[in-house]
């Protein structure tokens, strides 16, 4: 009976999704803190129990990895949950710098859509040093989306880092200063980034050139697929401030253009929603694959 209950609970947790596992460390710490109510001895015994269980699973995981070919191990590292377990047990095949570099590669196409790029300068003493070039010229509001994308990618790949240090590649008054981008990371590496990543697998159902409206965390968004990439924006025209429902995607001079169905202003979907008929722009939201599912980052200040 106990085994059946445990298996059922595990299935329930799987059904709850990746977010359940992402909070496992915090729940363990909470339980350990609660054990302190029984005194110092009770907490020490609880910590010892956790350590024994971790060591047991770590030994088993090592034996499993020893039976797998390198290609399979490499494929496993691309799963967030498995990669986290490998890191906990010191079994991840890639060193810290390699993992950070891979994380930056994963968000580089998104940064490129904002006219930016990122270079890994160094990883030393728990600090990741980055050089940020470009950034979005036309939409200052996108700075928070770049922050969410870079921080999420780096911290997911390297949870053991202490902080992220960003320097600007060059000075340009038309660009968002690097000191503004990731400012909260500089100030308090452990502080929440003010937004939430929401799994939105239905975005993957968009066909090439298709535009669709979705609700993410109570926030209305509009998504477009251009080639293999999906771009997400708040469902609000930057010119007339009304919904973009009914907007269609078309090409002009090699660019993917979204036209507001009401005021007919045009926006460059691939390049951060920059306006083509003035200074107005769309408000972009990061969309990245997380644990094999497309997820959208919604800053706290825009949650509906």
Rosetta silent file (secondary structure, phi, psi, omega in degrees, C-alpha in Angstrom):
SEQUENCE: XXXXXXXXXXXXXXXXXXXXXXXXXXXXXXXXXXXXXXXXXXXXXXXXXXXXXXXXXXXXXXXXXXXXXXXXXXXXXXXXXXXXXXXXXXXXXXXXXXXXXXXXXXXXXXXXXXXXXXXXXXXXXXXXXXXXXXXXXXXXXXXXXXXXXXXXXXXXXXXXXXXXXXXXXXXXXXXXXXXXXXXXXXXXXXXXXXXXXXXXXXXXXXXXXXXXXXXXXXXXXXXXXXXXXXXXXXXXXXXXXXXXXXXXXXXXXXXXXXXXXXXXXXXXXXXXXXXXXXXXXXXXXXXXXXXXXXXXXXXXXXXX
SCORE:     score description
SCORE:     0.000 S_00000001
   1 L     0.000  -44.115 -178.760    0.000    0.000    0.000 S_00000001
   2 H   -61.285  -39.716  179.607    2.783    2.422    0.917 S_00000001
   3 H   -64.671  -39.381  179.850    4.483    1.771   -2.411 S_00000001
   4 H   -65.135  -39.884  178.975    1.251    2.449   -4.299 S_00000001
   5 H   -63.926  -43.486 -179.656    0.738    5.697   -2.449 S_00000001
   6 H   -62.812  -43.672  179.557    4.296    6.809   -3.199 S_00000001
   7 H   -63.740  -40.965  178.992    3.956    5.981   -6.896 S_00000001
   8 H   -64.250  -40.670  178.644    0.663    7.830   -7.085 S_00000001
   9 H   -63.521  -39.095  179.049    2.164   10.864   -5.406 S_00000001
  10 H   -63.664  -40.125  178.335    5.041   10.802   -7.873 S_00000001
  11 H   -64.605  -39.478  178.360    2.587   10.727  -10.768 S_00000001
  12 H   -61.605  -40.559  179.895    0.714   13.655   -9.285 S_00000001
  13 H   -66.463  -39.011  177.239    3.947   15.614   -9.019 S_00000001
  14 H   -61.588  -41.547 -179.893    4.800   14.820  -12.632 S_00000001
  15 H   -66.074  -27.454 -179.643    1.397   16.055  -13.697 S_00000001
  16 H   -70.936  -17.069  174.992    1.977   19.277  -11.755 S_00000001
  17 L    95.646 -179.339 -175.330    4.830   20.078  -14.139 S_00000001
  18 H   -64.024  -28.531 -176.568    8.379   21.332  -13.883 S_00000001
  19 H   -60.245  -31.412  178.298    7.512   24.141  -11.477 S_00000001
  20 H   -61.696  -45.527 -177.104    6.988   21.559   -8.695 S_00000001
  21 H   -71.794  -31.482 -179.523   10.533   20.271   -9.061 S_00000001
  22 H   -63.427  -26.575 -179.659   12.037   23.745   -9.337 S_00000001
  23 L   -95.931    8.469 -175.618   10.841   24.489   -5.811 S_00000001
  24 H   -62.370  -40.963 -178.860   12.084   21.227   -4.297 S_00000001
  25 H   -61.702  -41.428  179.417   15.182   22.793   -2.748 S_00000001
  26 H   -66.742  -38.214  179.542   13.156   25.449   -0.973 S_00000001
  27 H   -66.880  -38.477  177.618   10.693   22.857    0.335 S_00000001
  28 H   -62.196  -44.561 -179.935   13.525   20.711    1.708 S_00000001
  29 H   -63.526  -37.974  178.597   15.001   23.723    3.492 S_00000001
  30 H   -63.354  -41.636  179.062   11.580   24.590    4.919 S_00000001
  31 H   -66.074  -38.098  178.070   11.195   21.073    6.289 S_00000001
  32 H   -65.583  -40.410  177.937   14.659   21.226    7.831 S_00000001
  33 H   -63.126  -39.249  179.885   13.816   24.542    9.458 S_00000001
  34 H   -64.818  -32.752 -179.841   10.608   23.044   10.810 S_00000001
  35 H   -67.801  -18.246  179.047   12.571   20.185   12.339 S_00000001
  36 H   -64.180  -20.853  178.317   14.451   22.769   14.415 S_00000001
  37 H   -61.340  -23.279  178.957   11.344   23.020   16.575 S_00000001
  38 H   -88.013    3.873  178.848   12.416   19.691   18.035 S_00000001
  39 L   103.859  173.963 -177.298   15.780   21.104   19.028 S_00000001
  40 H   -62.078  -41.382 -178.326   19.322   20.999   17.682 S_00000001
  41 H   -62.652  -41.455 -179.613   19.530   17.220   17.796 S_00000001
  42 H   -62.406  -42.129  179.917   16.333   16.835   15.742 S_00000001
  43 H   -67.336  -41.685  179.919   17.644   19.155   13.036 S_00000001
  44 H   -60.983  -39.727  179.171   21.024   17.423   12.916 S_00000001
  45 H   -68.250  -37.718  178.201   19.310   14.071   12.473 S_00000001
  46 H   -64.473  -42.545  178.510   17.078   15.477    9.725 S_00000001
  47 H   -64.578  -38.890  177.836   20.114   16.878    7.907 S_00000001
  48 H   -63.613  -40.586  178.951   21.894   13.560    8.256 S_00000001
  49 H   -62.775  -45.032  179.089   18.867   11.775    6.795 S_00000001
  50 H   -61.412  -42.580 -178.923   18.773   14.129    3.817 S_00000001
  51 H   -63.359  -42.030  179.197   22.505   13.672    3.278 S_00000001
  52 H   -62.811  -42.843 -179.975   22.213    9.874    3.356 S_00000001
  53 H   -64.852  -43.576  179.542   19.361    9.922    0.838 S_00000001
  54 H   -61.900  -44.856  179.646   21.241   12.313   -1.465 S_00000001
  55 H   -62.723  -39.546 -179.708   24.373   10.187   -1.309 S_00000001
  56 H   -63.011  -49.178 -179.886   22.366    7.032   -2.043 S_00000001
  57 H   -67.516  -33.253  177.897   20.679    8.499   -5.106 S_00000001
  58 H   -64.290  -41.598  178.737   23.960   10.041   -6.223 S_00000001
  59 H   -64.335  -41.306  178.592   25.702    6.674   -6.156 S_00000001
  60 H   -66.087  -40.290 -179.896   22.871    5.108   -8.141 S_00000001
  61 H   -65.013  -38.580  178.034   22.883    7.944  -10.658 S_00000001
  62 H   -61.481  -42.274  179.478   26.632    7.576  -11.156 S_00000001
  63 H   -64.351  -38.129  178.311   26.214    3.874  -11.962 S_00000001
  64 H   -62.793  -45.134 -179.309   23.461    4.701  -14.464 S_00000001
  65 H   -62.819  -35.175 -179.331   25.671    7.252  -16.211 S_00000001
  66 H   -64.378  -22.214 -179.179   28.512    4.752  -16.403 S_00000001
  67 L   -91.340   -6.816 -174.885   26.311    2.464  -18.513 S_00000001
  68 L   -99.236  151.708  176.196   25.313    5.171  -21.009 S_00000001
  69 L   -79.401  157.605 -176.388   27.107    6.301  -24.146 S_00000001
  70 H   -54.997  -36.801 -178.712   28.353    9.914  -24.328 S_00000001
  71 H   -64.648  -38.615  179.075   25.620   10.973  -26.775 S_00000001
  72 H   -68.719  -42.091  177.769   22.886    9.844  -24.395 S_00000001
  73 H   -60.888  -42.167  179.328   24.523   11.600  -21.440 S_00000001
  74 H   -61.983  -39.889  178.652   24.786   14.768  -23.525 S_00000001
  75 H   -65.230  -37.653  179.559   21.079   14.540  -24.377 S_00000001
  76 H   -65.316  -33.646 -178.676   20.213   14.139  -20.689 S_00000001
  77 H   -67.258  -16.205  179.354   22.090   17.327  -19.790 S_00000001
  78 L   -83.314   -5.078  174.198   19.666   19.285  -21.959 S_00000001
  79 L   -92.435  126.068 -174.768   16.818   18.443  -19.578 S_00000001
  80 H   -57.267  -45.511 -176.501   16.616   21.033  -16.797 S_00000001
  81 H   -66.099  -47.510 -179.546   15.622   18.576  -14.070 S_00000001
  82 H   -63.613  -42.197  179.376   18.226   15.947  -14.958 S_00000001
  83 H   -60.704  -38.601  178.657   20.913   18.609  -15.322 S_00000001
  84 H   -63.906  -42.295  178.386   20.054   19.920  -11.853 S_00000001
  85 H   -63.372  -41.260  178.905   20.394   16.454  -10.346 S_00000001
  86 H   -63.009  -37.776  178.598   23.743   15.953  -12.061 S_00000001
  87 H   -66.937  -42.609  179.940   24.957   19.260  -10.637 S_00000001
  88 H   -57.613  -39.260 -175.943   23.807   18.371   -7.110 S_00000001
  89 L   -95.441    6.896  179.190   25.787   15.146   -7.231 S_00000001
  90 L    67.247   30.087 -175.371   28.826   16.609   -8.992 S_00000001
  91 L  -111.951    0.977 -178.338   28.200   14.447  -12.058 S_00000001
  92 L   -65.873  131.827 -175.025   27.532   17.025  -14.740 S_00000001
  93 L   -73.196  -13.956 -177.424   29.949   16.381  -17.627 S_00000001
  94 L  -106.188  141.845  177.914   30.453   20.078  -18.412 S_00000001
  95 L   -76.205  174.056 -174.365   32.423   22.553  -16.331 S_00000001
  96 H   -58.891  -47.300 -177.340   30.960   25.863  -15.188 S_00000001
  97 H   -62.181  -41.016 -179.978   32.324   27.954  -18.052 S_00000001
  98 H   -63.774  -40.592  179.819   31.052   25.524  -20.677 S_00000001
  99 H   -66.805  -40.963  179.238   27.571   25.525  -19.156 S_00000001
 100 H   -65.758  -42.326  179.486   27.423   29.323  -18.993 S_00000001
 101 H   -61.534  -41.003  178.056   28.640   29.624  -22.593 S_00000001
 102 H   -64.934  -38.297  178.274   25.957   27.189  -23.721 S_00000001
 103 H   -63.220  -42.162  179.448   23.300   29.121  -21.834 S_00000001
 104 H   -66.503  -36.186  176.267   24.311   32.359  -23.541 S_00000001
 105 H   -60.755  -34.608 -177.268   24.206   30.650  -26.925 S_00000001
 106 H   -69.534  -28.308 -179.392   20.605   29.662  -26.204 S_00000001
 107 H  -101.608   -4.916 -177.663   19.507   33.282  -25.668 S_00000001
 108 H   -59.984  -39.828  176.073   21.740   34.894  -28.299 S_00000001
 109 H   -60.315  -36.932  179.085   19.054   34.674  -31.035 S_00000001
 110 H   -67.491  -44.278  177.689   16.636   36.471  -28.698 S_00000001
 111 H   -62.174  -37.279  179.038   19.179   39.189  -27.910 S_00000001
 112 H   -62.206  -32.871  178.364   19.876   39.476  -31.618 S_00000001
 113 H   -67.019  -16.381  176.195   16.220   40.245  -32.244 S_00000001
 114 L  -101.822   11.910 -179.237   16.800   43.313  -30.039 S_00000001
 115 L    73.556   22.655 -176.715   19.918   44.303  -31.941 S_00000001
 116 L  -123.308  175.937  176.853   22.148   43.063  -29.143 S_00000001
 117 E  -156.870  164.721 -178.965   24.674   40.395  -28.332 S_00000001
 118 E  -137.760  140.321  179.197   26.473   39.040  -25.292 S_00000001
 119 E  -124.353  134.663  176.209   30.044   37.823  -24.808 S_00000001
 120 E   -83.695  115.363 -179.633   31.317   35.717  -21.940 S_00000001
 121 E   -86.391  -45.548 -175.403   34.441   37.413  -20.592 S_00000001
 122 E  -168.290  156.992  170.065   35.248   35.265  -17.595 S_00000001
 123 E  -130.323  111.387 -175.850   33.900   33.058  -14.833 S_00000001
 124 E  -147.186  135.434  176.288   35.852   33.494  -11.624 S_00000001
 125 L    53.657   39.130  176.280   35.141   33.135   -7.920 S_00000001
 126 L    79.047    6.608 -179.148   31.469   32.443   -8.527 S_00000001
 127 E  -114.219  129.783  175.994   30.965   35.576  -10.646 S_00000001
 128 E   -95.369  121.391 -178.931   29.998   35.461  -14.322 S_00000001
 129 E  -103.555  120.987 -176.575   31.431   38.433  -16.225 S_00000001
 130 E  -120.607  150.674  171.522   29.561   39.374  -19.391 S_00000001
 131 E  -114.911  122.732 -176.326   29.991   42.024  -22.077 S_00000001
 132 E  -108.044  125.399 -179.277   26.717   43.253  -23.525 S_00000001
 133 E  -116.449  150.487  174.259   26.687   44.946  -26.919 S_00000001
 134 L    80.835 -103.145 -172.097   23.932   46.718  -28.785 S_00000001
 135 L    76.375  166.030 -173.287   20.614   46.368  -26.955 S_00000001
 136 L   -73.082  125.009  179.906   17.339   47.694  -28.249 S_00000001
 137 L   -79.209  -32.897 -167.648   17.513   51.262  -29.566 S_00000001
 138 L  -101.797   -8.705 -174.261   13.793   51.842  -29.984 S_00000001
 139 L  -139.049   86.206 -179.452   12.118   50.228  -26.998 S_00000001
 140 H   -55.210  -28.608 -178.415   13.506   50.988  -23.523 S_00000001
 141 H   -64.799  -16.383 -177.900   10.794   48.799  -21.969 S_00000001
 142 H   -76.805   -8.202 -178.321   12.527   45.750  -23.429 S_00000001
 143 H   -59.204  -38.018 -179.665   15.431   46.085  -20.985 S_00000001
 144 H   -69.289  -31.491  178.843   13.550   44.070  -18.395 S_00000001
 145 H   -70.808  -35.026  175.828   12.845   41.313  -20.919 S_00000001
 146 H   -66.346  -39.355  177.622   16.553   41.066  -21.745 S_00000001
 147 H   -58.615  -48.424 -178.641   17.290   40.886  -18.028 S_00000001
 148 H   -61.243  -43.192 -176.472   14.847   38.038  -17.581 S_00000001
 149 H   -66.142  -48.137 -177.487   16.202   36.104  -20.552 S_00000001
 150 H   -67.390  -47.564 -177.665   19.897   36.392  -19.679 S_00000001
 151 H   -63.711  -43.093 -179.504   19.503   35.797  -15.958 S_00000001
 152 H   -60.293  -47.468 -177.147   17.149   32.839  -16.438 S_00000001
 153 H   -63.535  -45.939 -176.941   19.433   31.120  -18.916 S_00000001
 154 H   -68.406  -45.263 -176.701   22.634   31.596  -16.899 S_00000001
 155 H   -70.899  -30.008  176.419   21.171   30.688  -13.513 S_00000001
 156 H   -67.597  -37.691 -178.330   19.390   27.608  -14.889 S_00000001
 157 H   -81.804  -26.854 -175.794   22.651   26.314  -16.351 S_00000001
 158 L  -139.364   71.515 -176.431   24.841   27.353  -13.418 S_00000001
 159 L   -65.369  -14.011 -177.714   22.820   27.614  -10.195 S_00000001
 160 L   -82.609   -7.503 -178.718   26.010   27.656   -8.147 S_00000001
 161 L   -68.916  155.402 -178.388   27.110   31.095   -9.347 S_00000001
 162 L   -95.757  -36.244 -178.708   26.948   33.986   -6.876 S_00000001
 163 E  -159.950  167.769  177.813   26.385   36.943   -9.188 S_00000001
 164 E  -121.440  124.988  179.971   26.388   38.224  -12.767 S_00000001
 165 E  -111.908  124.942 -176.728   28.538   41.223  -13.687 S_00000001
 166 E  -117.717  133.076  173.797   27.729   43.040  -16.945 S_00000001
 167 E  -121.575  152.194  179.332   29.824   45.659  -18.717 S_00000001
 168 E   -82.507  140.969  178.362   28.918   47.629  -21.850 S_00000001
 169 L   -72.929  -31.818  179.636   30.877   46.951  -25.018 S_00000001
 170 L  -158.647  161.521  179.852   30.661   50.583  -26.067 S_00000001
 171 L   -96.567  128.890  179.766   29.026   53.842  -25.085 S_00000001
 172 L  -151.670  116.061 -177.066   26.128   55.033  -27.224 S_00000001
 173 L   -62.078  -15.218  179.949   23.474   57.442  -25.943 S_00000001
 174 L   -86.132   -2.512 -176.555   20.934   55.727  -28.169 S_00000001
 175 L  -108.713  159.180  174.037   21.289   52.423  -26.357 S_00000001
 176 L   -73.330  124.139 -178.889   20.036   51.144  -23.047 S_00000001
 177 L   -60.865  142.962  177.566   23.006   51.322  -20.644 S_00000001
 178 L   -63.728  -26.588  178.134   24.324   47.985  -19.466 S_00000001
 179 L   -65.990  -28.037  176.828   24.197   49.387  -15.942 S_00000001
 180 L   -76.334  -45.519  177.655   20.414   49.589  -16.323 S_00000001
 181 L   -65.950  134.375 -179.519   20.160   46.109  -17.752 S_00000001
 182 L    61.703   25.141 -179.455   20.475   43.499  -15.018 S_00000001
 183 H   -59.680  -38.406 -178.777   20.602   46.295  -12.433 S_00000001
 184 H   -68.846  -29.244  178.302   18.751   44.147   -9.940 S_00000001
 185 H   -67.544  -40.701  176.635   21.262   41.343  -10.470 S_00000001
 186 H   -62.257  -43.731 -172.704   24.098   43.729   -9.551 S_00000001
 187 H   -71.440  -42.683 -175.676   22.239   45.005   -6.505 S_00000001
 188 L  -153.700   93.329 -176.021   21.067   41.706   -5.100 S_00000001
 189 L   -57.399  -26.642 -177.251   21.943   38.473   -6.939 S_00000001
 190 L   -90.503   -3.474 -176.430   19.511   36.507   -4.804 S_00000001
 191 L   -75.892  149.852  176.492   16.559   38.823   -5.306 S_00000001
 192 L   -65.014  149.357 -174.948   13.648   37.752   -7.490 S_00000001
 193 L   -83.955    5.189  174.719   13.757   39.245  -10.963 S_00000001
 194 L    81.787   14.982  179.743   10.239   40.661  -10.751 S_00000001
 195 E  -151.134  174.776 -178.598    8.699   38.337  -13.298 S_00000001
 196 E  -133.314  140.744  172.936    7.573   34.782  -13.868 S_00000001
 197 E   -90.721  121.878 -176.542    8.321   32.198  -16.547 S_00000001
 198 E  -114.226  121.988  177.299    5.050   30.608  -17.630 S_00000001
 199 E   -64.387  125.130 -178.786    5.011   27.375  -19.647 S_00000001
 200 L  -134.321   67.458 -174.962    3.010   28.059  -22.811 S_00000001
 201 H   -61.841  -21.431 -179.126    3.401   24.940  -24.973 S_00000001
 202 H   -64.351  -17.943  176.536    0.484   26.003  -27.194 S_00000001
 203 H   -61.524  -30.592 -179.266    2.828   28.538  -28.803 S_00000001
 204 H   -67.909  -12.300 -179.724    4.493   25.608  -30.514 S_00000001
 205 H   -85.219   -8.816  177.849    1.278   24.942  -32.424 S_00000001
 206 L   -65.072  134.907  176.729    1.576   28.170  -34.414 S_00000001
 207 L   -86.837  166.219  179.329    2.253   27.544  -38.082 S_00000001
 208 L   -55.431  129.669  179.103    4.746   29.522  -40.203 S_00000001
 209 L    76.955    4.264 -176.808    3.515   33.080  -40.669 S_00000001
 210 L   -89.409  146.128  177.121    0.633   32.551  -38.244 S_00000001
 211 E  -120.047  135.160 -179.241   -0.420   35.090  -35.607 S_00000001
 212 E  -142.018  149.565  176.475   -2.361   34.083  -32.497 S_00000001
 213 E   -99.012  139.528 -178.497   -3.690   35.640  -29.342 S_00000001
 214 E  -140.097  162.336  172.679   -3.055   33.989  -25.963 S_00000001
 215 E  -116.567  120.810 -177.976   -3.510   34.691  -22.288 S_00000001
 216 E  -122.230  116.764 -178.845   -0.400   34.121  -20.164 S_00000001
 217 L    52.839   40.612  178.750   -0.663   34.596  -16.382 S_00000001
 218 L    77.418    5.584 -178.152   -3.777   36.715  -16.944 S_00000001
 219 E  -109.326  129.161  178.746   -1.951   38.882  -19.478 S_00000001
 220 E   -76.945  126.642  178.742   -3.136   39.161  -23.085 S_00000001
 221 E  -131.014  162.317  174.316   -0.298   38.556  -25.541 S_00000001
 222 E  -125.341  135.680 -175.117    0.038   38.115  -29.269 S_00000001
 223 E  -124.102  146.573 -179.934    2.473   35.615  -30.753 S_00000001
 224 E  -133.657  142.749  172.553    3.894   35.206  -34.263 S_00000001
 225 E  -107.267  125.024  175.482    5.934   32.465  -35.864 S_00000001
 226 E  -121.412  107.256 -174.495    8.615   33.557  -38.310 S_00000001
 227 L    64.307 -126.007  179.654   10.447   30.553  -39.687 S_00000001
 228 L   -92.132   -0.832 -174.317   11.489   28.406  -36.723 S_00000001
 229 E  -104.963  145.411  175.863   11.228   31.260  -34.216 S_00000001
 230 E  -113.272  132.366  179.372    8.279   32.405  -32.109 S_00000001
 231 E  -119.421  136.336 -175.596    8.022   36.040  -31.012 S_00000001
 232 E  -124.356  137.596  179.002    5.680   37.234  -28.260 S_00000001
 233 E  -136.906  155.913  170.620    4.423   40.745  -27.481 S_00000001
 234 E   -59.958  141.393 -179.056    1.887   42.316  -25.190 S_00000001
 235 L   -78.345   72.212 -178.525   -1.427   42.518  -27.023 S_00000001
 236 L  -156.110  119.717  179.426   -1.289   46.291  -27.273 S_00000001
 237 L   -65.514  133.739 -179.943   -0.505   48.445  -30.287 S_00000001
 238 L   -71.596  -14.493 -178.449    2.350   50.815  -29.540 S_00000001
 239 L   -98.143  -52.492 -176.303    0.668   53.565  -31.543 S_00000001
 240 L  -102.127   -5.978  175.928   -3.060   53.464  -30.741 S_00000001
 241 L    66.033   20.567  178.170   -2.808   51.415  -27.506 S_00000001
 242 L  -108.658  170.624 -176.854   -5.583   49.056  -28.627 S_00000001
 243 L   -62.547  149.303  177.057   -5.642   45.287  -29.066 S_00000001
 244 L   -95.791   12.199  179.340   -3.832   43.705  -32.006 S_00000001
 245 L   -55.748  130.089 -178.213   -6.502   41.022  -32.364 S_00000001
 246 L    93.700   -4.011  178.973   -6.980   40.307  -36.055 S_00000001
 247 L   -68.276  148.862  178.439   -3.494   41.482  -37.034 S_00000001
 248 E  -123.642  160.787 -177.485   -1.769   39.549  -39.787 S_00000001
 249 E  -104.889  134.485  175.017    1.869   38.987  -40.660 S_00000001
 250 E  -144.848  165.513 -176.876    3.313   39.911  -44.026 S_00000001
 251 E  -103.629  144.386  175.707    6.721   40.453  -45.576 S_00000001
 252 E  -152.148  121.180 -179.045    8.178   43.682  -46.847 S_00000001
 253 L    54.177   36.618  177.337   11.764   44.206  -47.976 S_00000001
 254 L    81.923   -0.037 -179.793   12.713   40.946  -46.302 S_00000001
 255 E  -101.899  152.177  175.768   11.250   41.943  -42.914 S_00000001
 256 E   -92.132  115.565 -171.289    8.368   40.277  -41.052 S_00000001
 257 E  -112.898  131.498  172.995    5.798   43.017  -40.502 S_00000001
 258 E  -107.979  124.334 -177.834    2.831   43.037  -38.134 S_00000001
 259 E  -108.225  129.663  177.274    0.219   45.675  -39.002 S_00000001
 260 L   -63.340  128.386 -177.989   -2.277   46.958  -36.426 S_00000001
 261 L   -70.980  -11.442 -176.895   -5.773   46.183  -37.781 S_00000001
 262 L  -102.756  -53.442 -178.703   -7.120   49.471  -36.352 S_00000001
 263 L   -99.883   -9.086  175.236   -4.557   52.238  -36.911 S_00000001
 264 L    68.675   15.697  174.011   -2.558   50.327  -39.567 S_00000001
 265 L   -70.881  149.003 -175.287    0.820   51.160  -38.031 S_00000001
 266 E  -110.385  145.181 -178.230    3.524   48.634  -38.884 S_00000001
 267 E  -136.089  141.547  179.355    5.979   46.888  -36.563 S_00000001
 268 E   -83.627  107.874 -174.329    9.057   44.739  -37.215 S_00000001
 269 L   -65.233  -41.862 -174.301    8.299   41.460  -35.441 S_00000001
 270 L   -71.968  -31.504 -175.575   11.821   40.033  -35.569 S_00000001
 271 L  -105.849   65.296  170.338   13.536   43.184  -34.297 S_00000001
 272 L    60.716   21.643  177.619   11.863   43.735  -30.932 S_00000001
 273 L    73.208   25.233 -178.646    8.660   45.160  -32.381 S_00000001
 274 E   -62.291  137.233  179.679   10.324   48.349  -33.617 S_00000001
 275 E   -74.210  141.797  178.804    7.878   50.714  -35.272 S_00000001
 276 L  -103.603   -1.981 -178.592    8.265   51.391  -38.983 S_00000001
 277 L  -127.856   40.702 -177.927    5.970   54.436  -39.025 S_00000001
 278 L   133.926 -163.570 -175.589    7.362   56.513  -36.192 S_00000001
 279 L   -86.243  -10.383 -178.140    8.728   56.009  -32.697 S_00000001
 280 L   -63.364  149.981  179.204    5.956   53.691  -31.464 S_00000001
 281 E  -148.782  161.157  174.311    6.955   50.098  -30.736 S_00000001
 282 L   -83.945  160.589  178.513    5.481   46.872  -29.414 S_00000001
 283 L  -100.037  108.163 -175.823    6.357   45.569  -25.948 S_00000001
 284 E   -80.419  151.772  172.963    8.281   42.282  -26.332 S_00000001
 285 E  -124.885  138.950  179.129    8.280   39.380  -23.891 S_00000001
 286 L   -65.056  140.643  171.929   11.027   36.711  -23.812 S_00000001
 287 E  -133.802  119.744 -176.208   10.053   33.275  -25.075 S_00000001
 288 E  -138.676  152.853  173.632   12.519   30.453  -24.539 S_00000001
 289 E   -74.381  129.226  176.800   12.404   26.642  -24.338 S_00000001
 290 E  -132.027  120.992 -177.334   12.490   25.460  -20.717 S_00000001
 291 L    54.809   37.972  176.372   12.463   21.742  -19.962 S_00000001
 292 L    80.815    2.809 -179.301   11.468   21.129  -23.562 S_00000001
 293 E  -123.755  139.027  175.729    8.470   23.483  -23.453 S_00000001
 294 E   -65.327  133.885 -179.980    8.162   27.023  -24.779 S_00000001
 295 E  -132.980  147.556 -179.340    7.794   29.441  -21.885 S_00000001
 296 E  -113.662  136.189  176.494    7.069   33.162  -21.747 S_00000001
 297 E   -94.445  121.949 -179.270    8.520   35.554  -19.169 S_00000001
 298 E  -113.186  110.382  178.171    5.930   38.016  -17.910 S_00000001
 299 E   -58.477  144.994 -175.373    7.360   40.914  -15.841 S_00000001
 300 H   -57.406  -34.103 -174.682    5.466   41.459  -12.601 S_00000001
 301 H   -71.784  -12.539 -179.194    4.496   45.008  -13.552 S_00000001
 302 H  -110.741   -0.095 -179.565    2.514   43.842  -16.608 S_00000001
 303 L   -64.276  130.526 -176.697    0.706   40.854  -15.107 S_00000001
 304 L   -73.818    0.000    0.000   -3.015   41.368  -15.627 S_00000001
